[in-house]
Amino acid sequence: MIAPRENSMTQRRFDLIAFDWDGTLFDSTALITRCIQAACRDVGTTVPSREQAAFVIGLGLRDALMHAAPDFPPERYADLAQAYRRHYFAAQHEVVLFDGTLPMLQALRTRSHLLAVATGKSRRGLDEALGTTQLHSLFDATRTADETASKPHPQMLLELMAELGVAPERTLMIGDTTHDLEMATRAGVAGLGVSYGAHDHAAFEVHAPVFVAHSTRELQDWLLEHA
């Protein structure tokens, strides 16, 4: 078990803070939505609306495409996935971290929280994004959808807690979608929603998040005071 770094456990509510990536730390919602639509157009299937494409963000790629293109033949999902990846990797340099993300993560490290990423991205996609943003050193562990079960299955969080030796009651999951918050509920951990990503925050209520942040600054302030 990894021991808390400096502060005693009684000075913190959560030892482990797990973040979703796209739409939570990385301002990529619009790009992902456009790439899903472009991929559907490329393969000749019905192009989902912006809202339909945004809804699937956070799921593993195959699950996302199944929801975004339900009429497309399942045996051709590999073609659709390839088209999506082609569009995304060609344009990923266009997106950046949300303003204030790096100072927030650094402040949490100073407070001795363990930090993790639980994302619907692939391992390749996350590693490239972490390399671009130079955030590798800030996270103690990461999980991607091609390594374990896709959200909202709780396996990502269960594996992260096991790896880092943190109990569910000492863990907080932060994300911008109902998939993130449902995963948190199913893993027995607290969930916190952010409203500036893919899903309308009105849909978060059913999952009883401990807080909904409307900016990175608001998220940081809440974490430093309550986490």
ABEGO torsion letter per residue (X at the ends): XBBBAABBAAABABABBBBBABGAABBAAAAAAAAAAAAAAAAGBBBBBAAAAAAABGBBAAAAAAAABAABBAAAAAAAAAAAAAAAAAAAAABBBBBGAAAAAAAAAAAGBBBBBBBABBAAAAAAAAAAAGAAAABABBBBAAABBBOABAAAAAAAAAAAGBBAAABBBBBABAAAAAAAAAAGBBBBBBAABABBAAAAAAAGBABBBABAAAAAAAAAAAX
